[in-house]
Amino acid sequence: MTEPPEPAAAILDTLSTALNAAGYWLPIDGKKAVAEALLQYRSDEVEKWRRRAARRAIELGRAERTLELAAATARSWADDHNGADCARAVLDALTAYPAKETP
């Protein structure tokens, strides 16, 4: 099995092919500089996405935990007060929908 090309090499090859097809010439140092800039941009974008995903996962975890605590409080209240209507309504609202898997 062959190894895929390194990202920098793939970008350099794509850039060279595109420039050649368009009839432009650029020294290899220039092509490498452009390829490195594109690779850095891609890396920066991936890091931004990763950070946003991590923040969102933390937010979802906190929201899920808050709902779990609210449901537990409603259950406790309903148990201690013979199924009080308010606590039962809160519990019904919190458990009406099955939990969704988080991405």
PDB file as gemmi writes it, atoms N, CA and C in Angstrom:
CRYST1    1.000    1.000    1.000  90.00  90.00  90.00 P 1                      
ATOM      1  N   MET A   1       0.847  -1.162   0.000  1.00  0.00           N  
ATOM      2  CA  MET A   1       0.000   0.000   0.000  1.00  0.00           C  
ATOM      3  C   MET A   1       0.903   1.239   0.000  1.00  0.00           C  
ATOM      4  N   THR A   2       0.535   2.230  -0.813  1.00  0.00           N  
ATOM      5  CA  THR A   2       1.343   3.443  -0.881  1.00  0.00           C  
ATOM      6  C   THR A   2       0.850   4.456   0.133  1.00  0.00           C  
ATOM      7  N   GLU A   3       1.779   5.217   0.640  1.00  0.00           N  
ATOM      8  CA  GLU A   3       1.459   6.264   1.605  1.00  0.00           C  
ATOM      9  C   GLU A   3       0.929   7.495   0.871  1.00  0.00           C  
ATOM     10  N   PRO A   4      -0.067   8.169   1.435  1.00  0.00           N  
ATOM     11  CA  PRO A   4      -0.524   9.399   0.793  1.00  0.00           C  
ATOM     12  C   PRO A   4       0.564  10.471   0.910  1.00  0.00           C  
ATOM     13  N   PRO A   5       0.580  11.422  -0.020  1.00  0.00           N  
ATOM     14  CA  PRO A   5       1.612  12.460   0.057  1.00  0.00           C  
ATOM     15  C   PRO A   5       1.409  13.349   1.277  1.00  0.00           C  
ATOM     16  N   GLU A   6       2.490  13.928   1.738  1.00  0.00           N  
ATOM     17  CA  GLU A   6       2.407  14.892   2.833  1.00  0.00           C  
ATOM     18  C   GLU A   6       1.534  16.057   2.375  1.00  0.00           C  
ATOM     19  N   PRO A   7       0.808  16.705   3.290  1.00  0.00           N  
ATOM     20  CA  PRO A   7      -0.045  17.823   2.892  1.00  0.00           C  
ATOM     21  C   PRO A   7       0.711  18.919   2.143  1.00  0.00           C  
ATOM     22  N   ALA A   8       1.900  19.269   2.605  1.00  0.00           N  
ATOM     23  CA  ALA A   8       2.676  20.317   1.929  1.00  0.00           C  
ATOM     24  C   ALA A   8       3.028  19.900   0.506  1.00  0.00           C  
ATOM     25  N   ALA A   9       3.384  18.635   0.309  1.00  0.00           N  
ATOM     26  CA  ALA A   9       3.730  18.140  -1.026  1.00  0.00           C  
ATOM     27  C   ALA A   9       2.501  18.126  -1.931  1.00  0.00           C  
ATOM     28  N   ALA A  10       1.369  17.740  -1.387  1.00  0.00           N  
ATOM     29  CA  ALA A  10       0.134  17.719  -2.174  1.00  0.00           C  
ATOM     30  C   ALA A  10      -0.264  19.129  -2.594  1.00  0.00           C  
ATOM     31  N   ILE A  11      -0.150  20.076  -1.674  1.00  0.00           N  
ATOM     32  CA  ILE A  11      -0.478  21.472  -1.998  1.00  0.00           C  
ATOM     33  C   ILE A  11       0.492  22.005  -3.049  1.00  0.00           C  
ATOM     34  N   LEU A  12       1.768  21.726  -2.874  1.00  0.00           N  
ATOM     35  CA  LEU A  12       2.776  22.180  -3.838  1.00  0.00           C  
ATOM     36  C   LEU A  12       2.498  21.606  -5.227  1.00  0.00           C  
ATOM     37  N   ASP A  13       2.158  20.328  -5.291  1.00  0.00           N  
ATOM     38  CA  ASP A  13       1.864  19.696  -6.576  1.00  0.00           C  
ATOM     39  C   ASP A  13       0.617  20.313  -7.216  1.00  0.00           C  
ATOM     40  N   THR A  14      -0.424  20.517  -6.416  1.00  0.00           N  
ATOM     41  CA  THR A  14      -1.654  21.118  -6.932  1.00  0.00           C  
ATOM     42  C   THR A  14      -1.402  22.535  -7.432  1.00  0.00           C  
ATOM     43  N   LEU A  15      -0.634  23.309  -6.665  1.00  0.00           N  
ATOM     44  CA  LEU A  15      -0.299  24.676  -7.047  1.00  0.00           C  
ATOM     45  C   LEU A  15       0.512  24.689  -8.346  1.00  0.00           C  
ATOM     46  N   SER A  16       1.517  23.828  -8.429  1.00  0.00           N  
ATOM     47  CA  SER A  16       2.345  23.759  -9.635  1.00  0.00           C  
ATOM     48  C   SER A  16       1.512  23.379 -10.852  1.00  0.00           C  
ATOM     49  N   THR A  17       0.648  22.405 -10.698  1.00  0.00           N  
ATOM     50  CA  THR A  17      -0.212  21.961 -11.796  1.00  0.00           C  
ATOM     51  C   THR A  17      -1.131  23.097 -12.254  1.00  0.00           C  
ATOM     52  N   ALA A  18      -1.736  23.804 -11.281  1.00  0.00           N  
ATOM     53  CA  ALA A  18      -2.646  24.897 -11.629  1.00  0.00           C  
ATOM     54  C   ALA A  18      -1.912  26.033 -12.329  1.00  0.00           C  
ATOM     55  N   LEU A  19      -0.729  26.397 -11.816  1.00  0.00           N  
ATOM     56  CA  LEU A  19       0.042  27.472 -12.451  1.00  0.00           C  
ATOM     57  C   LEU A  19       0.468  27.077 -13.856  1.00  0.00           C  
ATOM     58  N   ASN A  20       0.962  25.868 -14.020  1.00  0.00           N  
ATOM     59  CA  ASN A  20       1.388  25.390 -15.345  1.00  0.00           C  
ATOM     60  C   ASN A  20       0.222  25.372 -16.325  1.00  0.00           C  
ATOM     61  N   ALA A  21      -0.937  24.904 -15.858  1.00  0.00           N  
ATOM     62  CA  ALA A  21      -2.110  24.833 -16.729  1.00  0.00           C  
ATOM     63  C   ALA A  21      -2.570  26.228 -17.155  1.00  0.00           C  
ATOM     64  N   ALA A  22      -2.371  27.214 -16.283  1.00  0.00           N  
ATOM     65  CA  ALA A  22      -2.770  28.585 -16.595  1.00  0.00           C  
ATOM     66  C   ALA A  22      -1.697  29.317 -17.395  1.00  0.00           C  
ATOM     67  N   GLY A  23      -0.549  28.672 -17.590  1.00  0.00           N  
ATOM     68  CA  GLY A  23       0.521  29.286 -18.367  1.00  0.00           C  
ATOM     69  C   GLY A  23       1.411  30.218 -17.565  1.00  0.00           C  
ATOM     70  N   TYR A  24       1.398  30.068 -16.245  1.00  0.00           N  
ATOM     71  CA  TYR A  24       2.252  30.912 -15.403  1.00  0.00           C  
ATOM     72  C   TYR A  24       3.466  30.129 -14.943  1.00  0.00           C  
ATOM     73  N   TRP A  25       4.533  30.861 -14.697  1.00  0.00           N  
ATOM     74  CA  TRP A  25       5.746  30.249 -14.188  1.00  0.00           C  
ATOM     75  C   TRP A  25       6.101  30.939 -12.882  1.00  0.00           C  
ATOM     76  N   LEU A  26       6.481  30.173 -11.904  1.00  0.00           N  
ATOM     77  CA  LEU A  26       6.909  30.711 -10.616  1.00  0.00           C  
ATOM     78  C   LEU A  26       8.059  29.825 -10.148  1.00  0.00           C  
ATOM     79  N   PRO A  27       9.147  30.442  -9.678  1.00  0.00           N  
ATOM     80  CA  PRO A  27      10.264  29.622  -9.195  1.00  0.00           C  
ATOM     81  C   PRO A  27       9.806  28.696  -8.059  1.00  0.00           C  
ATOM     82  N   ILE A  28      10.507  27.604  -7.895  1.00  0.00           N  
ATOM     83  CA  ILE A  28      10.136  26.611  -6.883  1.00  0.00           C  
ATOM     84  C   ILE A  28      10.093  27.218  -5.487  1.00  0.00           C  
ATOM     85  N   ASP A  29      10.997  28.158  -5.182  1.00  0.00           N  
ATOM     86  CA  ASP A  29      10.957  28.801  -3.859  1.00  0.00           C  
ATOM     87  C   ASP A  29       9.648  29.565  -3.656  1.00  0.00           C  
ATOM     88  N   GLY A  30       9.178  30.215  -4.721  1.00  0.00           N  
ATOM     89  CA  GLY A  30       7.907  30.930  -4.646  1.00  0.00           C  
ATOM     90  C   GLY A  30       6.745  29.977  -4.464  1.00  0.00           C  
ATOM     91  N   LYS A  31       6.772  28.869  -5.208  1.00  0.00           N  
ATOM     92  CA  LYS A  31       5.719  27.864  -5.081  1.00  0.00           C  
ATOM     93  C   LYS A  31       5.695  27.286  -3.666  1.00  0.00           C  
ATOM     94  N   LYS A  32       6.892  27.007  -3.129  1.00  0.00           N  
ATOM     95  CA  LYS A  32       6.974  26.458  -1.773  1.00  0.00           C  
ATOM     96  C   LYS A  32       6.447  27.456  -0.747  1.00  0.00           C  
ATOM     97  N   ALA A  33       6.747  28.736  -0.943  1.00  0.00           N  
ATOM     98  CA  ALA A  33       6.269  29.763  -0.013  1.00  0.00           C  
ATOM     99  C   ALA A  33       4.738  29.838  -0.026  1.00  0.00           C  
ATOM    100  N   VAL A  34       4.164  29.781  -1.216  1.00  0.00           N  
ATOM    101  CA  VAL A  34       2.706  29.807  -1.331  1.00  0.00           C  
ATOM    102  C   VAL A  34       2.107  28.541  -0.712  1.00  0.00           C  
ATOM    103  N   ALA A  35       2.709  27.391  -0.995  1.00  0.00           N  
ATOM    104  CA  ALA A  35       2.218  26.130  -0.431  1.00  0.00           C  
ATOM    105  C   ALA A  35       2.273  26.144   1.094  1.00  0.00           C  
ATOM    106  N   GLU A  36       3.353  26.652   1.650  1.00  0.00           N  
ATOM    107  CA  GLU A  36       3.480  26.739   3.113  1.00  0.00           C  
ATOM    108  C   GLU A  36       2.443  27.688   3.704  1.00  0.00           C  
ATOM    109  N   ALA A  37       2.198  28.808   3.022  1.00  0.00           N  
ATOM    110  CA  ALA A  37       1.186  29.761   3.496  1.00  0.00           C  
ATOM    111  C   ALA A  37      -0.199  29.115   3.499  1.00  0.00           C  
ATOM    112  N   LEU A  38      -0.512  28.371   2.439  1.00  0.00           N  
ATOM    113  CA  LEU A  38      -1.802  27.680   2.372  1.00  0.00           C  
ATOM    114  C   LEU A  38      -1.914  26.606   3.447  1.00  0.00           C  
ATOM    115  N   LEU A  39      -0.834  25.884   3.666  1.00  0.00           N  
ATOM    116  CA  LEU A  39      -0.828  24.848   4.696  1.00  0.00           C  
ATOM    117  C   LEU A  39      -1.025  25.468   6.083  1.00  0.00           C  
ATOM    118  N   GLN A  40      -0.352  26.584   6.337  1.00  0.00           N  
ATOM    119  CA  GLN A  40      -0.512  27.262   7.627  1.00  0.00           C  
ATOM    120  C   GLN A  40      -1.941  27.768   7.808  1.00  0.00           C  
ATOM    121  N   TYR A  41      -2.508  28.324   6.740  1.00  0.00           N  
ATOM    122  CA  TYR A  41      -3.891  28.799   6.799  1.00  0.00           C  
ATOM    123  C   TYR A  41      -4.827  27.638   7.133  1.00  0.00           C  
ATOM    124  N   ARG A  42      -4.628  26.510   6.461  1.00  0.00           N  
ATOM    125  CA  ARG A  42      -5.455  25.333   6.711  1.00  0.00           C  
ATOM    126  C   ARG A  42      -5.306  24.867   8.157  1.00  0.00           C  
ATOM    127  N   SER A  43      -4.082  24.855   8.653  1.00  0.00           N  
ATOM    128  CA  SER A  43      -3.845  24.435  10.038  1.00  0.00           C  
ATOM    129  C   SER A  43      -4.524  25.375  11.024  1.00  0.00           C  
ATOM    130  N   ASP A  44      -4.451  26.666  10.741  1.00  0.00           N  
ATOM    131  CA  ASP A  44      -5.103  27.650  11.611  1.00  0.00           C  
ATOM    132  C   ASP A  44      -6.617  27.448  11.629  1.00  0.00           C  
ATOM    133  N   GLU A  45      -7.194  27.190  10.459  1.00  0.00           N  
ATOM    134  CA  GLU A  45      -8.635  26.973  10.371  1.00  0.00           C  
ATOM    135  C   GLU A  45      -9.047  25.701  11.110  1.00  0.00           C  
ATOM    136  N   VAL A  46      -8.250  24.654  10.979  1.00  0.00           N  
ATOM    137  CA  VAL A  46      -8.546  23.406  11.684  1.00  0.00           C  
ATOM    138  C   VAL A  46      -8.490  23.632  13.191  1.00  0.00           C  
ATOM    139  N   GLU A  47      -7.513  24.388  13.645  1.00  0.00           N  
ATOM    140  CA  GLU A  47      -7.392  24.672  15.085  1.00  0.00           C  
ATOM    141  C   GLU A  47      -8.578  25.495  15.576  1.00  0.00           C  
ATOM    142  N   LYS A  48      -9.020  26.473  14.798  1.00  0.00           N  
ATOM    143  CA  LYS A  48     -10.199  27.262  15.178  1.00  0.00           C  
ATOM    144  C   LYS A  48     -11.425  26.356  15.288  1.00  0.00           C  
ATOM    145  N   TRP A  49     -11.598  25.461  14.312  1.00  0.00           N  
ATOM    146  CA  TRP A  49     -12.728  24.545  14.344  1.00  0.00           C  
ATOM    147  C   TRP A  49     -12.656  23.627  15.563  1.00  0.00           C  
ATOM    148  N   ARG A  50     -11.448  23.123  15.850  1.00  0.00           N  
ATOM    149  CA  ARG A  50     -11.284  22.227  17.003  1.00  0.00           C  
ATOM    150  C   ARG A  50     -11.644  22.931  18.299  1.00  0.00           C  
ATOM    151  N   ARG A  51     -11.203  24.190  18.427  1.00  0.00           N  
ATOM    152  CA  ARG A  51     -11.517  24.947  19.645  1.00  0.00           C  
ATOM    153  C   ARG A  51     -13.005  25.221  19.772  1.00  0.00           C  
ATOM    154  N   ARG A  52     -13.656  25.554  18.645  1.00  0.00           N  
ATOM    155  CA  ARG A  52     -15.106  25.777  18.689  1.00  0.00           C  
ATOM    156  C   ARG A  52     -15.835  24.492  19.076  1.00  0.00           C  
ATOM    157  N   ALA A  53     -15.397  23.373  18.519  1.00  0.00           N  
ATOM    158  CA  ALA A  53     -16.025  22.086  18.830  1.00  0.00           C  
ATOM    159  C   ALA A  53     -15.843  21.737  20.309  1.00  0.00           C  
ATOM    160  N   ALA A  54     -14.662  21.997  20.849  1.00  0.00           N  
ATOM    161  CA  ALA A  54     -14.402  21.702  22.262  1.00  0.00           C  
ATOM    162  C   ALA A  54     -15.276  22.575  23.166  1.00  0.00           C  
ATOM    163  N   ARG A  55     -15.377  23.875  22.826  1.00  0.00           N  
ATOM    164  CA  ARG A  55     -16.233  24.772  23.623  1.00  0.00           C  
ATOM    165  C   ARG A  55     -17.689  24.323  23.569  1.00  0.00           C  
ATOM    166  N   ARG A  56     -18.140  23.939  22.385  1.00  0.00           N  
ATOM    167  CA  ARG A  56     -19.529  23.497  22.229  1.00  0.00           C  
ATOM    168  C   ARG A  56     -19.782  22.211  23.015  1.00  0.00           C  
ATOM    169  N   ALA A  57     -18.825  21.296  23.008  1.00  0.00           N  
ATOM    170  CA  ALA A  57     -18.983  20.052  23.778  1.00  0.00           C  
ATOM    171  C   ALA A  57     -19.094  20.347  25.268  1.00  0.00           C  
ATOM    172  N   ILE A  58     -18.298  21.284  25.752  1.00  0.00           N  
ATOM    173  CA  ILE A  58     -18.372  21.666  27.168  1.00  0.00           C  
ATOM    174  C   ILE A  58     -19.726  22.291  27.472  1.00  0.00           C  
ATOM    175  N   GLU A  59     -20.197  23.179  26.595  1.00  0.00           N  
ATOM    176  CA  GLU A  59     -21.499  23.814  26.796  1.00  0.00           C  
ATOM    177  C   GLU A  59     -22.615  22.768  26.819  1.00  0.00           C  
ATOM    178  N   LEU A  60     -22.570  21.822  25.877  1.00  0.00           N  
ATOM    179  CA  LEU A  60     -23.590  20.771  25.846  1.00  0.00           C  
ATOM    180  C   LEU A  60     -23.550  19.906  27.101  1.00  0.00           C  
ATOM    181  N   GLY A  61     -22.344  19.596  27.560  1.00  0.00           N  
ATOM    182  CA  GLY A  61     -22.207  18.806  28.787  1.00  0.00           C  
ATOM    183  C   GLY A  61     -22.790  19.523  29.994  1.00  0.00           C  
ATOM    184  N   ARG A  62     -22.540  20.821  30.078  1.00  0.00           N  
ATOM    185  CA  ARG A  62     -23.096  21.611  31.192  1.00  0.00           C  
ATOM    186  C   ARG A  62     -24.616  21.677  31.113  1.00  0.00           C  
ATOM    187  N   ALA A  63     -25.145  21.878  29.904  1.00  0.00           N  
ATOM    188  CA  ALA A  63     -26.599  21.933  29.739  1.00  0.00           C  
ATOM    189  C   ALA A  63     -27.237  20.593  30.093  1.00  0.00           C  
ATOM    190  N   GLU A  64     -26.608  19.511  29.655  1.00  0.00           N  
ATOM    191  CA  GLU A  64     -27.131  18.184  29.965  1.00  0.00           C  
ATOM    192  C   GLU A  64     -27.115  17.934  31.466  1.00  0.00           C  
ATOM    193  N   ARG A  65     -26.042  18.330  32.123  1.00  0.00           N  
ATOM    194  CA  ARG A  65     -25.937  18.140  33.576  1.00  0.00           C  
ATOM    195  C   ARG A  65     -26.982  18.981  34.309  1.00  0.00           C  
ATOM    196  N   THR A  66     -27.215  20.197  33.820  1.00  0.00           N  
ATOM    197  CA  THR A  66     -28.227  21.057  34.434  1.00  0.00           C  
ATOM    198  C   THR A  66     -29.599  20.403  34.336  1.00  0.00           C  
ATOM    199  N   LEU A  67     -29.918  19.837  33.168  1.00  0.00           N  
ATOM    200  CA  LEU A  67     -31.205  19.158  33.004  1.00  0.00           C  
ATOM    201  C   LEU A  67     -31.304  17.925  33.903  1.00  0.00           C  
ATOM    202  N   GLU A  68     -30.208  17.190  34.037  1.00  0.00           N  
ATOM    203  CA  GLU A  68     -30.211  16.028  34.929  1.00  0.00           C  
ATOM    204  C   GLU A  68     -30.489  16.450  36.367  1.00  0.00           C  
ATOM    205  N   LEU A  69     -29.852  17.531  36.815  1.00  0.00           N  
ATOM    206  CA  LEU A  69     -30.068  18.021  38.178  1.00  0.00           C  
ATOM    207  C   LEU A  69     -31.492  18.524  38.369  1.00  0.00           C  
ATOM    208  N   ALA A  70     -32.036  19.217  37.362  1.00  0.00           N  
ATOM    209  CA  ALA A  70     -33.413  19.701  37.461  1.00  0.00           C  
ATOM    210  C   ALA A  70     -34.386  18.530  37.540  1.00  0.00           C  
ATOM    211  N   ALA A  71     -34.148  17.504  36.726  1.00  0.00           N  
ATOM    212  CA  ALA A  71     -35.014  16.323  36.760  1.00  0.00           C  
ATOM    213  C   ALA A  71     -34.922  15.624  38.116  1.00  0.00           C  
ATOM    214  N   ALA A  72     -33.714  15.504  38.646  1.00  0.00           N  
ATOM    215  CA  ALA A  72     -33.541  14.862  39.954  1.00  0.00           C  
ATOM    216  C   ALA A  72     -34.246  15.668  41.042  1.00  0.00           C  
ATOM    217  N   THR A  73     -34.157  16.981  40.969  1.00  0.00           N  
ATOM    218  CA  THR A  73     -34.826  17.842  41.951  1.00  0.00           C  
ATOM    219  C   THR A  73     -36.342  17.687  41.844  1.00  0.00           C  
ATOM    220  N   ALA A  74     -36.853  17.657  40.621  1.00  0.00           N  
ATOM    221  CA  ALA A  74     -38.298  17.488  40.427  1.00  0.00           C  
ATOM    222  C   ALA A  74     -38.757  16.134  40.948  1.00  0.00           C  
ATOM    223  N   ARG A  75     -37.955  15.076  40.683  1.00  0.00           N  
ATOM    224  CA  ARG A  75     -38.308  13.740  41.196  1.00  0.00           C  
ATOM    225  C   ARG A  75     -38.352  13.742  42.721  1.00  0.00           C  
ATOM    226  N   SER A  76     -37.336  14.340  43.318  1.00  0.00           N  
ATOM    227  CA  SER A  76     -37.259  14.395  44.776  1.00  0.00           C  
ATOM    228  C   SER A  76     -38.450  15.160  45.341  1.00  0.00           C  
ATOM    229  N   TRP A  77     -38.760  16.287  44.733  1.00  0.00           N  
ATOM    230  CA  TRP A  77     -39.890  17.110  45.193  1.00  0.00           C  
ATOM    231  C   TRP A  77     -41.191  16.326  45.055  1.00  0.00           C  
ATOM    232  N   ALA A  78     -41.380  15.664  43.897  1.00  0.00           N  
ATOM    233  CA  ALA A  78     -42.606  14.897  43.683  1.00  0.00           C  
ATOM    234  C   ALA A  78     -42.713  13.753  44.690  1.00  0.00           C  
ATOM    235  N   ASP A  79     -41.599  13.083  44.976  1.00  0.00           N  
ATOM    236  CA  ASP A  79     -41.602  11.987  45.948  1.00  0.00           C  
ATOM    237  C   ASP A  79     -41.920  12.487  47.341  1.00  0.00           C  
ATOM    238  N   ASP A  80     -41.376  13.639  47.707  1.00  0.00           N  
ATOM    239  CA  ASP A  80     -41.570  14.185  49.056  1.00  0.00           C  
ATOM    240  C   ASP A  80     -42.936  14.852  49.243  1.00  0.00           C  
ATOM    241  N   HIS A  81     -43.618  15.181  48.160  1.00  0.00           N  
ATOM    242  CA  HIS A  81     -44.881  15.917  48.262  1.00  0.00           C  
ATOM    243  C   HIS A  81     -46.013  15.213  47.522  1.00  0.00           C  
ATOM    244  N   ASN A  82     -46.025  13.903  47.566  1.00  0.00           N  
ATOM    245  CA  ASN A  82     -47.075  13.100  46.941  1.00  0.00           C  
ATOM    246  C   ASN A  82     -47.337  13.490  45.492  1.00  0.00           C  
ATOM    247  N   GLY A  83     -46.277  13.606  44.725  1.00  0.00           N  
ATOM    248  CA  GLY A  83     -46.427  13.877  43.289  1.00  0.00           C  
ATOM    249  C   GLY A  83     -47.000  15.248  42.994  1.00  0.00           C  
ATOM    250  N   ALA A  84     -46.549  16.261  43.702  1.00  0.00           N  
ATOM    251  CA  ALA A  84     -47.055  17.628  43.512  1.00  0.00           C  
ATOM    252  C   ALA A  84     -47.115  17.970  42.028  1.00  0.00           C  
ATOM    253  N   ASP A  85     -48.201  18.641  41.647  1.00  0.00           N  
ATOM    254  CA  ASP A  85     -48.451  18.917  40.231  1.00  0.00           C  
ATOM    255  C   ASP A  85     -47.322  19.688  39.561  1.00  0.00           C  
ATOM    256  N   CYS A  86     -46.789  20.688  40.220  1.00  0.00           N  
ATOM    257  CA  CYS A  86     -45.731  21.507  39.623  1.00  0.00           C  
ATOM    258  C   CYS A  86     -44.485  20.669  39.360  1.00  0.00           C  
ATOM    259  N   ALA A  87     -44.063  19.916  40.365  1.00  0.00           N  
ATOM    260  CA  ALA A  87     -42.873  19.082  40.201  1.00  0.00           C  
ATOM    261  C   ALA A  87     -43.116  18.016  39.138  1.00  0.00           C  
ATOM    262  N   ARG A  88     -44.312  17.444  39.105  1.00  0.00           N  
ATOM    263  CA  ARG A  88     -44.633  16.421  38.107  1.00  0.00           C  
ATOM    264  C   ARG A  88     -44.601  17.042  36.706  1.00  0.00           C  
ATOM    265  N   ALA A  89     -45.103  18.262  36.558  1.00  0.00           N  
ATOM    266  CA  ALA A  89     -45.096  18.931  35.258  1.00  0.00           C  
ATOM    267  C   ALA A  89     -43.666  19.208  34.802  1.00  0.00           C  
ATOM    268  N   VAL A  90     -42.817  19.652  35.738  1.00  0.00           N  
ATOM    269  CA  VAL A  90     -41.409  19.897  35.398  1.00  0.00           C  
ATOM    270  C   VAL A  90     -40.746  18.593  34.979  1.00  0.00           C  
ATOM    271  N   LEU A  91     -40.960  17.554  35.738  1.00  0.00           N  
ATOM    272  CA  LEU A  91     -40.366  16.256  35.430  1.00  0.00           C  
ATOM    273  C   LEU A  91     -40.866  15.731  34.084  1.00  0.00           C  
ATOM    274  N   ASP A  92     -42.148  15.876  33.831  1.00  0.00           N  
ATOM    275  CA  ASP A  92     -42.699  15.431  32.543  1.00  0.00           C  
ATOM    276  C   ASP A  92     -42.076  16.215  31.390  1.00  0.00           C  
ATOM    277  N   ALA A  93     -41.913  17.515  31.573  1.00  0.00           N  
ATOM    278  CA  ALA A  93     -41.324  18.343  30.517  1.00  0.00           C  
ATOM    279  C   ALA A  93     -39.867  17.967  30.267  1.00  0.00           C  
ATOM    280  N   LEU A  94     -39.135  17.667  31.330  1.00  0.00           N  
ATOM    281  CA  LEU A  94     -37.717  17.347  31.185  1.00  0.00           C  
ATOM    282  C   LEU A  94     -37.488  15.947  30.608  1.00  0.00           C  
ATOM    283  N   THR A  95     -38.419  15.061  30.785  1.00  0.00           N  
ATOM    284  CA  THR A  95     -38.221  13.687  30.319  1.00  0.00           C  
ATOM    285  C   THR A  95     -39.120  13.331  29.139  1.00  0.00           C  
ATOM    286  N   ALA A  96     -39.755  14.321  28.529  1.00  0.00           N  
ATOM    287  CA  ALA A  96     -40.691  14.065  27.432  1.00  0.00           C  
ATOM    288  C   ALA A  96     -39.992  13.544  26.186  1.00  0.00           C  
ATOM    289  N   TYR A  97     -38.756  13.933  25.986  1.00  0.00           N  
ATOM    290  CA  TYR A  97     -38.035  13.550  24.779  1.00  0.00           C  
ATOM    291  C   TYR A  97     -36.824  12.723  25.151  1.00  0.00           C  
ATOM    292  N   PRO A  98     -36.539  11.672  24.375  1.00  0.00           N  
ATOM    293  CA  PRO A  98     -35.357  10.866  24.672  1.00  0.00           C  
ATOM    294  C   PRO A  98     -34.082  11.696  24.452  1.00  0.00           C  
ATOM    295  N   ALA A  99     -33.078  11.386  25.224  1.00  0.00           N  
ATOM    296  CA  ALA A  99     -31.798  12.106  25.094  1.00  0.00           C  
ATOM    297  C   ALA A  99     -31.228  11.894  23.713  1.00  0.00           C  
ATOM    298  N   LYS A 100     -30.648  12.947  23.152  1.00  0.00           N  
ATOM    299  CA  LYS A 100     -30.021  12.857  21.847  1.00  0.00           C  
ATOM    300  C   LYS A 100     -28.524  12.637  22.032  1.00  0.00           C  
ATOM    301  N   GLU A 101     -27.957  11.895  21.120  1.00  0.00           N  
ATOM    302  CA  GLU A 101     -26.507  11.702  21.157  1.00  0.00           C  
ATOM    303  C   GLU A 101     -25.832  12.980  20.731  1.00  0.00           C  
ATOM    304  N   THR A 102     -24.796  13.363  21.465  1.00  0.00           N  
ATOM    305  CA  THR A 102     -24.057  14.562  21.088  1.00  0.00           C  
ATOM    306  C   THR A 102     -22.945  14.182  20.105  1.00  0.00           C  
ATOM    307  N   PRO A 103     -22.713  15.074  19.120  1.00  0.00           N  
ATOM    308  CA  PRO A 103     -21.661  14.752  18.128  1.00  0.00           C  
ATOM    309  C   PRO A 103     -20.290  14.787  18.733  1.00  0.00           C  
TER     310      PRO A 103                                                      
END                                                                             
